[in-house]
Amino acid sequence: MTLDCDVIVVGGGVIGLSSAYQLCKRGHKVILLEQAPATNNITGGSHGDSRIIRHIHSDPAHLPMAIASYKQWRTLEHEVGSKLFENHGLLWLSDKEGAERRAKLLQQHNAPHQVLDSKELKERYSHFDYNDNWWSVLDHTAGTIYARKCVEALTNYITSHGVTIKYNQKVTKWTSQTNQVTVSTTTDTFTAKSLVFATGAWLSTVVPNLAVKVTPGLVGVFFWDIEKEGQGLYNPQNKAPNLIISDFEEEKELFMIPEADYKNKVKFGLHLAEEFDILKKERPVHLLEKCKKAAAEHIKKHFKHIKTTPSIETTCLYANTDDRSYLIDYHPQHRNVVLAGGFSGSGFKFGPVVGEIVSDLVENKRTRFNITSFNVNRVIDYSKAKL
């Protein structure tokens, strides 16, 4: 039987596109199936204009991937002739112990950074109001990655290098044999040697009963107006940093991206996804009211010159694992089926690197990254559920 291609990739978000990108570079014939009418669809987890890119992480497994991701995004920039991310720094606010732990990890990898105690934090960022218990780490190489441009760049590259993208293709059934996979959609059937599932928050609906559960989560994305007095203070052109806030007082994780999506607005919210039924058409946005309230309270308490009512409200999807670590591995029963999901709201920046790992798995090669903690049969460590 003649196969349609070498590899079928299911999922047209950043992970699926990046997998197709790396596979086609290695000479594989690829068909990418996407259930939506376009790759930058507003119902998925890769839409919107901005994401944070950073070296600084809490999990040691992520930092080598982060370092490599910068190089690979730069390569794509050169290939498509478009600027895909901006370096203006990231400030991670936390208690002293958290700051020192993250700084130690950055130091081990020679990543440029600076630790700021509470006094130095107040001196450098007078528009922030945190008490003496707060410390921070400034990741000098971090910044904002332009999500929409990245999705467009990957789409344009792969379609001009032999990858076929088929939209409106919802997977209804798939089977795997030793040397062949078959994928049926609402309109067609496709065959290949290998299959990659990069379906984001839909992973558990197409690949059920995995030991590592991937749960859809709805996230509130809020944009808050910068008052006139603060418009220079929150401007990334003036090196205003992105923020990650590990609020040890309120036991919350928050993030801020200034002025990337809209002029004179900051993107600010909780790193918290409310579990919901992704197969239902209606998104339960009422669940996000408490997230909006908590974000507003943090602004009122800690930031100057930002209004405390959002002017724009939208949502995004997370695909959460219980330990917030990723799932990049073979299917437990099928060596020619690769899973890439569970990125828990922090995977966009790793797109091309995950694509490289996926390609290594498809080719049965040992990847250069330590992916032990991304194993499909791992024992969940709930204490690791952190950024």
BELRA-V68670 format. One record per pair of residues at least 24 apart in sequence whose ideal C-beta (glycine too) atoms are under 7 Angstrom apart, sorted by the first residue. I is the first residue (numbers start at 1). J is the second residue. If there is no record, write none. Layout:
BEGIN
i=I j=J
i=I j=J
END
This chain:
BEGIN
i=3 j=180
i=3 j=191
i=3 j=192
i=3 j=193
i=4 j=31
i=4 j=190
i=4 j=191
i=4 j=192
i=5 j=29
i=5 j=30
i=5 j=31
i=5 j=192
i=6 j=30
i=6 j=192
i=6 j=193
i=6 j=194
i=7 j=192
i=7 j=193
i=7 j=194
i=7 j=196
i=7 j=362
i=8 j=33
i=8 j=181
i=8 j=183
i=8 j=190
i=8 j=192
i=8 j=195
i=9 j=196
i=9 j=198
i=10 j=171
i=10 j=183
i=10 j=196
i=10 j=197
i=10 j=198
i=10 j=199
i=10 j=206
i=11 j=197
i=11 j=198
i=11 j=199
i=11 j=200
i=12 j=36
i=12 j=39
i=12 j=165
i=13 j=44
i=13 j=45
i=13 j=46
i=13 j=198
i=13 j=200
i=14 j=46
i=14 j=150
i=14 j=151
i=14 j=348
i=14 j=351
i=15 j=198
i=15 j=340
i=15 j=347
i=15 j=351
i=15 j=354
i=16 j=198
i=17 j=151
i=17 j=154
i=17 j=155
i=17 j=158
i=18 j=154
i=18 j=351
i=18 j=352
i=18 j=354
i=18 j=355
i=19 j=196
i=19 j=198
i=19 j=340
i=19 j=355
i=19 j=358
i=19 j=359
i=20 j=158
i=20 j=163
i=21 j=154
i=21 j=157
i=21 j=158
i=21 j=352
i=21 j=355
i=22 j=352
i=22 j=355
i=22 j=356
i=22 j=358
i=22 j=359
i=23 j=359
i=23 j=362
i=24 j=158
i=24 j=161
i=24 j=162
i=24 j=163
i=26 j=359
i=29 j=162
i=30 j=163
i=31 j=164
i=31 j=166
i=31 j=190
i=32 j=163
i=32 j=165
i=33 j=166
i=33 j=169
i=33 j=171
i=33 j=183
i=33 j=185
i=34 j=165
i=34 j=167
i=34 j=169
i=35 j=169
i=35 j=170
i=36 j=167
i=37 j=167
i=37 j=168
i=38 j=167
i=39 j=151
i=39 j=155
i=40 j=148
i=40 j=151
i=40 j=152
i=44 j=200
i=44 j=317
i=45 j=200
i=45 j=201
i=45 j=316
i=45 j=317
i=45 j=318
i=45 j=319
i=46 j=147
i=46 j=151
i=46 j=348
i=48 j=147
i=48 j=148
i=48 j=261
i=48 j=316
i=49 j=146
i=49 j=147
i=49 j=148
i=49 j=260
i=49 j=261
i=50 j=144
i=50 j=146
i=50 j=147
i=50 j=257
i=50 j=260
i=50 j=261
i=50 j=267
i=51 j=145
i=51 j=147
i=51 j=348
i=51 j=349
i=52 j=90
i=52 j=142
i=52 j=144
i=52 j=242
i=52 j=255
i=52 j=257
i=52 j=349
i=53 j=85
i=53 j=142
i=53 j=143
i=53 j=144
i=53 j=145
i=53 j=349
i=54 j=90
i=54 j=139
i=54 j=142
i=55 j=106
i=55 j=111
i=55 j=139
i=55 j=141
i=55 j=142
i=56 j=90
i=56 j=92
i=56 j=102
i=56 j=106
i=56 j=113
i=56 j=137
i=56 j=139
i=56 j=142
i=58 j=102
i=58 j=386
i=58 j=387
i=59 j=325
i=59 j=384
i=60 j=105
i=61 j=370
i=61 j=373
i=63 j=105
i=63 j=109
i=64 j=369
i=65 j=350
i=65 j=353
i=65 j=369
i=67 j=109
i=68 j=353
i=69 j=349
i=69 j=350
i=69 j=352
i=69 j=353
i=72 j=352
i=72 j=353
i=73 j=145
i=73 j=352
i=76 j=153
i=76 j=157
i=76 j=352
i=79 j=157
i=80 j=153
i=80 j=156
i=80 j=157
i=82 j=149
i=82 j=153
i=84 j=145
i=84 j=146
i=84 j=149
i=84 j=150
i=84 j=153
i=85 j=143
i=85 j=144
i=85 j=145
i=85 j=146
i=86 j=143
i=86 j=144
i=86 j=236
i=87 j=141
i=87 j=143
i=88 j=143
i=88 j=144
i=88 j=236
i=88 j=239
i=88 j=240
i=88 j=241
i=89 j=138
i=89 j=139
i=89 j=140
i=89 j=142
i=89 j=143
i=89 j=239
i=89 j=241
i=90 j=139
i=90 j=142
i=90 j=241
i=90 j=242
i=90 j=244
i=91 j=136
i=91 j=138
i=91 j=241
i=91 j=243
i=92 j=136
i=92 j=137
i=92 j=139
i=92 j=244
i=93 j=130
i=93 j=134
i=93 j=136
i=93 j=243
i=93 j=245
i=93 j=246
i=94 j=135
i=94 j=246
i=94 j=248
i=95 j=133
i=95 j=135
i=95 j=248
i=96 j=135
i=98 j=246
i=99 j=135
i=99 j=136
i=99 j=137
i=102 j=137
i=103 j=137
i=111 j=141
i=112 j=140
i=112 j=141
i=113 j=137
i=113 j=138
i=113 j=139
i=113 j=140
i=114 j=138
i=127 j=230
i=127 j=233
i=127 j=303
i=127 j=304
i=127 j=305
i=128 j=302
i=128 j=303
i=129 j=302
i=129 j=304
i=130 j=302
i=138 j=241
i=142 j=242
i=143 j=242
i=144 j=236
i=144 j=242
i=144 j=257
i=144 j=260
i=145 j=348
i=145 j=349
i=147 j=348
i=150 j=351
i=171 j=206
i=176 j=334
i=176 j=336
i=176 j=337
i=181 j=336
i=181 j=337
i=193 j=336
i=194 j=336
i=194 j=362
i=195 j=336
i=195 j=337
i=196 j=338
i=196 j=340
i=196 j=358
i=196 j=362
i=197 j=339
i=197 j=340
i=197 j=341
i=198 j=340
i=198 j=341
i=199 j=341
i=200 j=317
i=200 j=319
i=200 j=341
i=201 j=278
i=201 j=317
i=201 j=318
i=201 j=319
i=202 j=278
i=203 j=319
i=203 j=341
i=205 j=278
i=205 j=279
i=207 j=331
i=207 j=339
i=210 j=376
i=211 j=376
i=211 j=377
i=212 j=321
i=212 j=327
i=212 j=342
i=212 j=376
i=212 j=378
i=213 j=321
i=213 j=322
i=214 j=319
i=214 j=321
i=214 j=327
i=214 j=341
i=214 j=342
i=215 j=275
i=215 j=320
i=216 j=275
i=216 j=276
i=216 j=278
i=216 j=317
i=216 j=319
i=217 j=273
i=217 j=274
i=217 j=275
i=217 j=317
i=217 j=318
i=217 j=320
i=218 j=273
i=218 j=274
i=218 j=276
i=218 j=283
i=218 j=284
i=218 j=287
i=218 j=288
i=218 j=315
i=218 j=317
i=219 j=273
i=219 j=315
i=219 j=316
i=219 j=318
i=219 j=345
i=220 j=269
i=220 j=288
i=220 j=291
i=220 j=292
i=220 j=313
i=220 j=315
i=221 j=267
i=221 j=269
i=221 j=314
i=221 j=315
i=221 j=316
i=222 j=268
i=222 j=269
i=222 j=292
i=222 j=295
i=222 j=310
i=222 j=313
i=223 j=261
i=223 j=262
i=223 j=265
i=223 j=267
i=223 j=310
i=223 j=311
i=223 j=312
i=224 j=265
i=224 j=266
i=224 j=268
i=224 j=299
i=224 j=306
i=224 j=307
i=224 j=310
i=224 j=311
i=225 j=264
i=225 j=265
i=225 j=307
i=225 j=311
i=226 j=264
i=226 j=265
i=226 j=266
i=226 j=305
i=226 j=306
i=227 j=305
i=227 j=306
i=227 j=307
i=229 j=305
i=230 j=304
i=230 j=305
i=230 j=306
i=231 j=264
i=233 j=305
i=234 j=258
i=234 j=259
i=234 j=266
i=235 j=259
i=236 j=260
i=244 j=387
i=247 j=298
i=252 j=294
i=253 j=387
i=254 j=295
i=254 j=298
i=265 j=311
i=266 j=306
i=268 j=295
i=268 j=299
i=269 j=295
i=270 j=294
i=270 j=295
i=271 j=345
i=271 j=387
i=273 j=318
i=273 j=320
i=273 j=345
i=283 j=315
i=285 j=315
i=318 j=344
i=318 j=345
i=319 j=343
i=319 j=344
i=320 j=344
i=322 j=380
i=322 j=382
i=323 j=380
i=323 j=381
i=323 j=382
i=323 j=384
i=323 j=385
i=324 j=384
i=324 j=385
i=324 j=386
i=325 j=373
i=325 j=374
i=325 j=384
i=326 j=374
i=327 j=374
i=327 j=376
i=328 j=354
i=328 j=357
i=328 j=358
i=328 j=371
i=328 j=374
i=329 j=374
i=329 j=375
i=329 j=376
i=330 j=361
i=332 j=376
i=332 j=377
i=338 j=362
i=339 j=376
i=346 j=387
END
